[in-house]
């Protein structure tokens, strides 16, 4: 009986990959392609200290923001990430500098400063905030989905869709037009926005889906990653 069970387990097929249940199909050429064929671009937006601005500057920023929202002709997502500040790399550089320092007094001061910074971050729970603007592109009209349609999507893994190259190029160009418009509008408010490239997008979503592993298992360069997947061409 145990032998029959062993053979049965040995011949069992592996279950579906976790990727099957994610909305993302692939990331390439600085664009996120969803499984329904829609696309996303992600902008990293620098922050400004609104409280230090004069009253006239604050009013100008508010007016520009209102105009920015009123001029939008498509949905937009603003995401704020707040995570505990990780300074391990900085502390490691200080440790290396301390090790190579020949002056005894300077070596002692570096060690004391490194301990101070490490204790400050640990006790103070210093957080790091990042601001993102997600620019979507859906070639089809955005129609409201019914309750049963949403319920079906919640329990059924999305089907993978690979865009034909010509269709991908056309949609990417349309998406880039939106990105340029958003960057210009944010720039009028003094906000610098940079579009994330492919490697940055992969690292961003890896950090989102693996917050506990990101600090210990860093992502390698995307050019060194080989992925084999089975998807339908449309």
Phi and psi restraints in degrees (value plus and minus 20) as a CYANA .aco file:
   2 UNK   PHI     -79.9   -39.9
   2 UNK   PSI     -54.5   -14.5
   3 UNK   PHI     -86.0   -46.0
   3 UNK   PSI     -60.1   -20.1
   4 UNK   PHI     -84.7   -44.7
   4 UNK   PSI     -59.1   -19.1
   5 UNK   PHI     -85.9   -45.9
   5 UNK   PSI     -58.4   -18.4
   6 UNK   PHI     -83.6   -43.6
   6 UNK   PSI     -62.8   -22.8
   7 UNK   PHI     -84.6   -44.6
   7 UNK   PSI     -57.7   -17.7
   8 UNK   PHI     -86.0   -46.0
   8 UNK   PSI     -61.1   -21.1
   9 UNK   PHI     -88.7   -48.7
   9 UNK   PSI     -57.7   -17.7
  10 UNK   PHI     -85.4   -45.4
  10 UNK   PSI     -51.9   -11.9
  11 UNK   PHI    -111.4   -71.4
  11 UNK   PSI     -18.8    21.2
  12 UNK   PHI     -90.7   -50.7
  12 UNK   PSI     120.8   160.8
  13 UNK   PHI    -104.0   -64.0
  13 UNK   PSI     124.1   164.1
  14 UNK   PHI     -85.0   -45.0
  14 UNK   PSI     131.4   171.4
  15 UNK   PHI     -92.3   -52.3
  15 UNK   PSI     152.5   192.5
  16 UNK   PHI     -83.9   -43.9
  16 UNK   PSI     124.5   164.5
  17 UNK   PHI     -86.9   -46.9
  17 UNK   PSI     131.1   171.1
  18 UNK   PHI     -80.8   -40.8
  18 UNK   PSI     -51.2   -11.2
  19 UNK   PHI     -78.0   -38.0
  19 UNK   PSI     -45.6    -5.6
  20 UNK   PHI     -83.1   -43.1
  20 UNK   PSI     -47.1    -7.1
  21 UNK   PHI    -116.1   -76.1
  21 UNK   PSI     -19.5    20.5
  22 UNK   PHI    -110.0   -70.0
  22 UNK   PSI     134.4   174.4
  23 UNK   PHI     -99.3   -59.3
  23 UNK   PSI     -38.3     1.7
  24 UNK   PHI    -105.1   -65.1
  24 UNK   PSI     109.7   149.7
  25 UNK   PHI    -111.3   -71.3
  25 UNK   PSI     -71.5   -31.5
  26 UNK   PHI    -180.6  -140.6
  26 UNK   PSI     143.2   183.2
  27 UNK   PHI    -145.7  -105.7
  27 UNK   PSI     100.7   140.7
  28 UNK   PHI    -174.2  -134.2
  28 UNK   PSI     129.9   169.9
  29 UNK   PHI      30.7    70.7
  29 UNK   PSI      25.0    65.0
  30 UNK   PHI      45.6    85.6
  30 UNK   PSI       2.4    42.4
  31 UNK   PHI    -152.1  -112.1
  31 UNK   PSI     120.6   160.6
  32 UNK   PHI    -117.5   -77.5
  32 UNK   PSI     101.7   141.7
  33 UNK   PHI    -123.6   -83.6
  33 UNK   PSI     100.8   140.8
  34 UNK   PHI    -104.2   -64.2
  34 UNK   PSI     146.4   186.4
  35 UNK   PHI     -92.4   -52.4
  35 UNK   PSI     -34.0     6.0
  36 UNK   PHI    -114.1   -74.1
  36 UNK   PSI     -14.0    26.0
  37 UNK   PHI      73.0   113.0
  37 UNK   PSI     -29.6    10.4
  38 UNK   PHI     -98.0   -58.0
  38 UNK   PSI     146.6   186.6
  39 UNK   PHI    -151.0  -111.0
  39 UNK   PSI     137.8   177.8
  40 UNK   PHI    -158.0  -118.0
  40 UNK   PSI     123.1   163.1
  41 UNK   PHI    -141.2  -101.2
  41 UNK   PSI     124.7   164.7
  42 UNK   PHI    -140.6  -100.6
  42 UNK   PSI     108.9   148.9
  43 UNK   PHI    -129.1   -89.1
  43 UNK   PSI     112.5   152.5
  44 UNK   PHI    -113.4   -73.4
  44 UNK   PSI     101.2   141.2
  45 UNK   PHI    -131.0   -91.0
  45 UNK   PSI     108.6   148.6
  46 UNK   PHI     -93.9   -53.9
  46 UNK   PSI     129.0   169.0
  47 UNK   PHI    -113.6   -73.6
  47 UNK   PSI     143.3   183.3
  48 UNK   PHI    -148.5  -108.5
  48 UNK   PSI     133.6   173.6
  49 UNK   PHI    -109.2   -69.2
  49 UNK   PSI      73.5   113.5
  50 UNK   PHI     -83.8   -43.8
  50 UNK   PSI     -54.5   -14.5
  51 UNK   PHI     -87.4   -47.4
  51 UNK   PSI     -46.0    -6.0
  52 UNK   PHI    -106.1   -66.1
  52 UNK   PSI     -26.2    13.8
  53 UNK   PHI     -97.1   -57.1
  53 UNK   PSI     133.6   173.6
  54 UNK   PHI     -91.4   -51.4
  54 UNK   PSI     148.7   188.7
  55 UNK   PHI     -82.5   -42.5
  55 UNK   PSI     -59.1   -19.1
  56 UNK   PHI     -86.5   -46.5
  56 UNK   PSI     -60.4   -20.4
  57 UNK   PHI     -85.8   -45.8
  57 UNK   PSI     -60.7   -20.7
  58 UNK   PHI     -82.2   -42.2
  58 UNK   PSI     -64.6   -24.6
  59 UNK   PHI     -83.4   -43.4
  59 UNK   PSI     -57.5   -17.5
  60 UNK   PHI     -86.6   -46.6
  60 UNK   PSI     -60.1   -20.1
  61 UNK   PHI     -86.1   -46.1
  61 UNK   PSI     -62.8   -22.8
  62 UNK   PHI     -82.9   -42.9
  62 UNK   PSI     -64.1   -24.1
  63 UNK   PHI     -82.9   -42.9
  63 UNK   PSI     -60.9   -20.9
  64 UNK   PHI     -85.9   -45.9
  64 UNK   PSI     -57.2   -17.2
  65 UNK   PHI     -88.3   -48.3
  65 UNK   PSI     -60.2   -20.2
  66 UNK   PHI     -82.9   -42.9
  66 UNK   PSI     -64.2   -24.2
  67 UNK   PHI     -83.8   -43.8
  67 UNK   PSI     -56.5   -16.5
  68 UNK   PHI     -82.2   -42.2
  68 UNK   PSI     -65.4   -25.4
  69 UNK   PHI     -87.7   -47.7
  69 UNK   PSI     -60.9   -20.9
  70 UNK   PHI     -88.5   -48.5
  70 UNK   PSI     -45.5    -5.5
  71 UNK   PHI    -106.2   -66.2
  71 UNK   PSI     -28.3    11.7
  72 UNK   PHI     -88.7   -48.7
  72 UNK   PSI     113.5   153.5
  73 UNK   PHI    -134.1   -94.1
  73 UNK   PSI     -10.4    29.6
  74 UNK   PHI    -168.8  -128.8
  74 UNK   PSI     138.1   178.1
  75 UNK   PHI     -86.5   -46.5
  75 UNK   PSI     133.2   173.2
  76 UNK   PHI    -162.2  -122.2
  76 UNK   PSI     125.5   165.5
  77 UNK   PHI    -140.5  -100.5
  77 UNK   PSI     108.0   148.0
  78 UNK   PHI    -129.4   -89.4
  78 UNK   PSI     102.2   142.2
  79 UNK   PHI    -139.6   -99.6
  79 UNK   PSI     111.5   151.5
  80 UNK   PHI    -136.7   -96.7
  80 UNK   PSI     100.4   140.4
  81 UNK   PHI    -124.5   -84.5
  81 UNK   PSI     110.8   150.8
  82 UNK   PHI    -144.2  -104.2
  82 UNK   PSI      95.8   135.8
  83 UNK   PHI    -154.1  -114.1
  83 UNK   PSI     135.3   175.3
  84 UNK   PHI     -83.8   -43.8
  84 UNK   PSI     113.0   153.0
  85 UNK   PHI     -84.4   -44.4
  85 UNK   PSI     107.5   147.5
  86 UNK   PHI    -126.7   -86.7
  86 UNK   PSI      93.4   133.4
  87 UNK   PHI    -137.0   -97.0
  87 UNK   PSI       5.4    45.4
  88 UNK   PHI     -79.2   -39.2
  88 UNK   PSI     -60.9   -20.9
  89 UNK   PHI     -84.5   -44.5
  89 UNK   PSI     -62.2   -22.2
  90 UNK   PHI     -84.4   -44.4
  90 UNK   PSI     -62.7   -22.7
  91 UNK   PHI     -85.0   -45.0
  91 UNK   PSI     -55.1   -15.1
  92 UNK   PHI     -86.4   -46.4
  92 UNK   PSI     -57.7   -17.7
  93 UNK   PHI     -86.0   -46.0
  93 UNK   PSI     -58.9   -18.9
  94 UNK   PHI     -84.1   -44.1
  94 UNK   PSI     -59.3   -19.3
  95 UNK   PHI     -83.7   -43.7
  95 UNK   PSI     -61.2   -21.2
  96 UNK   PHI     -87.6   -47.6
  96 UNK   PSI     -58.7   -18.7
  97 UNK   PHI     -85.2   -45.2
  97 UNK   PSI     -58.5   -18.5
  98 UNK   PHI     -83.8   -43.8
  98 UNK   PSI     -59.4   -19.4
  99 UNK   PHI     -86.7   -46.7
  99 UNK   PSI     -56.4   -16.4
 100 UNK   PHI    -110.1   -70.1
 100 UNK   PSI     -25.5    14.5
 101 UNK   PHI     -95.1   -55.1
 101 UNK   PSI     108.0   148.0
 102 UNK   PHI    -109.0   -69.0
 102 UNK   PSI     -44.2    -4.2
 103 UNK   PHI     -99.6   -59.6
 103 UNK   PSI     102.7   142.7
 104 UNK   PHI     -82.9   -42.9
 104 UNK   PSI     -60.1   -20.1
 105 UNK   PHI     -87.2   -47.2
 105 UNK   PSI     -64.7   -24.7
 106 UNK   PHI     -84.9   -44.9
 106 UNK   PSI     -57.0   -17.0
 107 UNK   PHI     -83.5   -43.5
 107 UNK   PSI     -59.4   -19.4
 108 UNK   PHI     -86.5   -46.5
 108 UNK   PSI     -60.3   -20.3
 109 UNK   PHI     -87.3   -47.3
 109 UNK   PSI     -58.3   -18.3
 110 UNK   PHI     -84.7   -44.7
 110 UNK   PSI     -62.5   -22.5
 111 UNK   PHI     -83.1   -43.1
 111 UNK   PSI     -61.0   -21.0
 112 UNK   PHI     -87.4   -47.4
 112 UNK   PSI     -61.2   -21.2
 113 UNK   PHI     -85.8   -45.8
 113 UNK   PSI     -60.6   -20.6
 114 UNK   PHI     -82.8   -42.8
 114 UNK   PSI     -60.8   -20.8
 115 UNK   PHI     -86.5   -46.5
 115 UNK   PSI     -58.1   -18.1
 116 UNK   PHI     -84.2   -44.2
 116 UNK   PSI     -67.8   -27.8
 117 UNK   PHI     -82.6   -42.6
 117 UNK   PSI     -63.8   -23.8
 118 UNK   PHI     -83.4   -43.4
 118 UNK   PSI     -61.2   -21.2
 119 UNK   PHI     -89.8   -49.8
 119 UNK   PSI     -56.8   -16.8
 120 UNK   PHI     -83.7   -43.7
 120 UNK   PSI     -65.1   -25.1
 121 UNK   PHI     -88.4   -48.4
 121 UNK   PSI     -57.1   -17.1
 122 UNK   PHI     -88.8   -48.8
 122 UNK   PSI     -66.9   -26.9
 123 UNK   PHI     -99.4   -59.4
 123 UNK   PSI     -54.1   -14.1
 124 UNK   PHI    -104.5   -64.5
 124 UNK   PSI     -31.4     8.6
 125 UNK   PHI      29.5    69.5
 125 UNK   PSI      33.7    73.7
 126 UNK   PHI     -89.6   -49.6
 126 UNK   PSI     109.4   149.4
 127 UNK   PHI    -126.3   -86.3
 127 UNK   PSI     129.0   169.0
 128 UNK   PHI    -132.2   -92.2
 128 UNK   PSI     108.5   148.5
 129 UNK   PHI    -129.7   -89.7
 129 UNK   PSI     118.5   158.5
 130 UNK   PHI    -149.0  -109.0
 130 UNK   PSI     122.6   162.6
 131 UNK   PHI    -136.9   -96.9
 131 UNK   PSI     108.5   148.5
 132 UNK   PHI    -146.0  -106.0
 132 UNK   PSI     126.5   166.5
 133 UNK   PHI    -141.1  -101.1
 133 UNK   PSI     100.3   140.3
 134 UNK   PHI    -117.8   -77.8
 134 UNK   PSI      98.8   138.8
 135 UNK   PHI    -123.1   -83.1
 135 UNK   PSI      95.7   135.7
 136 UNK   PHI    -115.4   -75.4
 136 UNK   PSI     141.1   181.1
 137 UNK   PHI    -161.9  -121.9
 137 UNK   PSI     100.8   140.8
 138 UNK   PHI    -144.3  -104.3
 138 UNK   PSI      91.1   131.1
 139 UNK   PHI     -85.6   -45.6
 139 UNK   PSI     -40.3    -0.3
 140 UNK   PHI    -116.1   -76.1
 140 UNK   PSI     142.0   182.0
 141 UNK   PHI     -87.4   -47.4
 141 UNK   PSI     120.0   160.0
 142 UNK   PHI    -100.9   -60.9
 142 UNK   PSI      76.5   116.5
 143 UNK   PHI    -118.6   -78.6
 143 UNK   PSI     123.5   163.5
 144 UNK   PHI     -87.8   -47.8
 144 UNK   PSI     114.1   154.1
 145 UNK   PHI    -111.4   -71.4
 145 UNK   PSI     124.4   164.4
 146 UNK   PHI     -95.4   -55.4
 146 UNK   PSI     150.9   190.9
 147 UNK   PHI     -82.1   -42.1
 147 UNK   PSI     -66.3   -26.3
 148 UNK   PHI     -88.6   -48.6
 148 UNK   PSI     -50.2   -10.2
 149 UNK   PHI     -86.6   -46.6
 149 UNK   PSI     -64.1   -24.1
 150 UNK   PHI     -86.5   -46.5
 150 UNK   PSI     -58.1   -18.1
 151 UNK   PHI     -84.5   -44.5
 151 UNK   PSI     -59.4   -19.4
 152 UNK   PHI     -84.9   -44.9
 152 UNK   PSI     -59.4   -19.4
 153 UNK   PHI     -87.6   -47.6
 153 UNK   PSI     -49.9    -9.9
 154 UNK   PHI     -89.1   -49.1
 154 UNK   PSI     -50.9   -10.9
 155 UNK   PHI    -125.4   -85.4
 155 UNK   PSI     -28.0    12.0
 156 UNK   PHI    -134.9   -94.9
 156 UNK   PSI     103.7   143.7
 157 UNK   PHI     -79.0   -39.0
 157 UNK   PSI     121.2   161.2
 158 UNK   PHI     -88.1   -48.1
 158 UNK   PSI     127.8   167.8
 159 UNK   PHI    -103.0   -63.0
 159 UNK   PSI     120.3   160.3
 160 UNK   PHI     -96.8   -56.8
 160 UNK   PSI     120.0   160.0
 161 UNK   PHI    -151.7  -111.7
 161 UNK   PSI     102.1   142.1
 162 UNK   PHI    -123.6   -83.6
 162 UNK   PSI     103.3   143.3
 163 UNK   PHI     -97.3   -57.3
 163 UNK   PSI     122.4   162.4
 164 UNK   PHI     -83.6   -43.6
 164 UNK   PSI     129.9   169.9
 165 UNK   PHI     -78.9   -38.9
 165 UNK   PSI     -63.6   -23.6
 166 UNK   PHI     -84.1   -44.1
 166 UNK   PSI     -59.6   -19.6
 167 UNK   PHI     -89.2   -49.2
 167 UNK   PSI     -57.4   -17.4
 168 UNK   PHI     -82.2   -42.2
 168 UNK   PSI     -63.8   -23.8
 169 UNK   PHI     -82.1   -42.1
 169 UNK   PSI     -62.6   -22.6
 170 UNK   PHI     -84.5   -44.5
 170 UNK   PSI     -66.0   -26.0
 171 UNK   PHI     -88.7   -48.7
 171 UNK   PSI     -55.7   -15.7
 172 UNK   PHI     -84.6   -44.6
 172 UNK   PSI     -60.1   -20.1
 173 UNK   PHI     -83.6   -43.6
 173 UNK   PSI     -61.3   -21.3
 174 UNK   PHI     -84.8   -44.8
 174 UNK   PSI     -60.2   -20.2
 175 UNK   PHI     -85.6   -45.6
 175 UNK   PSI     -60.0   -20.0
 176 UNK   PHI     -84.1   -44.1
 176 UNK   PSI     -53.1   -13.1
 177 UNK   PHI     -81.8   -41.8
 177 UNK   PSI     -61.5   -21.5
 178 UNK   PHI     -85.0   -45.0
 178 UNK   PSI     -62.0   -22.0
 179 UNK   PHI     -81.4   -41.4
 179 UNK   PSI     -64.8   -24.8
 180 UNK   PHI     -81.0   -41.0
 180 UNK   PSI     -59.7   -19.7
 181 UNK   PHI     -84.2   -44.2
 181 UNK   PSI     -64.1   -24.1
 182 UNK   PHI     -85.7   -45.7
 182 UNK   PSI     -62.5   -22.5
 183 UNK   PHI     -81.7   -41.7
 183 UNK   PSI     -60.6   -20.6
 184 UNK   PHI     -85.5   -45.5
 184 UNK   PSI     -60.7   -20.7
 185 UNK   PHI     -87.0   -47.0
 185 UNK   PSI     -61.6   -21.6
 186 UNK   PHI     -87.0   -47.0
 186 UNK   PSI     -54.9   -14.9
 187 UNK   PHI     -84.0   -44.0
 187 UNK   PSI     -51.0   -11.0
 188 UNK   PHI     -86.9   -46.9
 188 UNK   PSI     -38.3     1.7
 189 UNK   PHI    -118.1   -78.1
 189 UNK   PSI     -14.9    25.1
 190 UNK   PHI      61.8   101.8
 190 UNK   PSI      -3.0    37.0
 191 UNK   PHI    -124.1   -84.1
 191 UNK   PSI      99.7   139.7
 192 UNK   PHI    -107.1   -67.1
 192 UNK   PSI     106.2   146.2
 193 UNK   PHI    -140.9  -100.9
 193 UNK   PSI     110.4   150.4
 194 UNK   PHI    -139.8   -99.8
 194 UNK   PSI     110.9   150.9
 195 UNK   PHI     -96.8   -56.8
 195 UNK   PSI     111.2   151.2
 196 UNK   PHI     -91.4   -51.4
 196 UNK   PSI     116.5   156.5
 197 UNK   PHI    -104.4   -64.4
 197 UNK   PSI    -197.2  -157.2
 198 UNK   PHI     -79.7   -39.7
 198 UNK   PSI     -67.7   -27.7
 199 UNK   PHI     -82.7   -42.7
 199 UNK   PSI     -61.9   -21.9
 200 UNK   PHI     -85.6   -45.6
 200 UNK   PSI     -57.2   -17.2
 201 UNK   PHI     -85.1   -45.1
 201 UNK   PSI     -63.1   -23.1
 202 UNK   PHI     -81.5   -41.5
 202 UNK   PSI     -64.6   -24.6
 203 UNK   PHI     -85.3   -45.3
 203 UNK   PSI     -57.9   -17.9
 204 UNK   PHI     -82.2   -42.2
 204 UNK   PSI     -70.6   -30.6
 205 UNK   PHI     -91.5   -51.5
 205 UNK   PSI     -50.4   -10.4
 206 UNK   PHI     -84.1   -44.1
 206 UNK   PSI     -60.5   -20.5
 207 UNK   PHI     -88.3   -48.3
 207 UNK   PSI     -56.1   -16.1
 208 UNK   PHI     -87.8   -47.8
 208 UNK   PSI     -64.7   -24.7
 209 UNK   PHI    -104.3   -64.3
 209 UNK   PSI     -36.1     3.9
 210 UNK   PHI    -154.0  -114.0
 210 UNK   PSI      41.9    81.9
 211 UNK   PHI     -83.3   -43.3
 211 UNK   PSI     -50.6   -10.6
 212 UNK   PHI    -102.1   -62.1
 212 UNK   PSI     -42.7    -2.7
 213 UNK   PHI    -115.4   -75.4
 213 UNK   PSI     -38.3     1.7
 214 UNK   PHI     -80.5   -40.5
 214 UNK   PSI     -60.8   -20.8
 215 UNK   PHI     -91.4   -51.4
 215 UNK   PSI     -47.6    -7.6
 216 UNK   PHI    -117.5   -77.5
 216 UNK   PSI     -49.8    -9.8
 217 UNK   PHI    -144.0  -104.0
 217 UNK   PSI      71.2   111.2
 218 UNK   PHI     -92.9   -52.9
 218 UNK   PSI     131.1   171.1
 219 UNK   PHI     -94.8   -54.8
 219 UNK   PSI     121.5   161.5
 220 UNK   PHI    -105.9   -65.9
 220 UNK   PSI     148.0   188.0
 221 UNK   PHI     -79.9   -39.9
 221 UNK   PSI     115.9   155.9
 222 UNK   PHI     -82.0   -42.0
 222 UNK   PSI     -44.2    -4.2
 223 UNK   PHI     -89.0   -49.0
 223 UNK   PSI     -36.7     3.3
 224 UNK   PHI    -116.6   -76.6
 224 UNK   PSI     -18.8    21.2
 225 UNK   PHI    -117.9   -77.9
 225 UNK   PSI     110.3   150.3
 226 UNK   PHI    -135.7   -95.7
 226 UNK   PSI     103.5   143.5
 227 UNK   PHI    -143.0  -103.0
 227 UNK   PSI     110.5   150.5
 228 UNK   PHI    -132.8   -92.8
 228 UNK   PSI     103.7   143.7
 229 UNK   PHI    -161.6  -121.6
 229 UNK   PSI     134.5   174.5
 230 UNK   PHI    -127.6   -87.6
 230 UNK   PSI      91.4   131.4
 231 UNK   PHI    -156.9  -116.9
 231 UNK   PSI     139.7   179.7
 232 UNK   PHI    -113.1   -73.1
 232 UNK   PSI     113.6   153.6
 233 UNK   PHI    -111.6   -71.6
 233 UNK   PSI     110.3   150.3
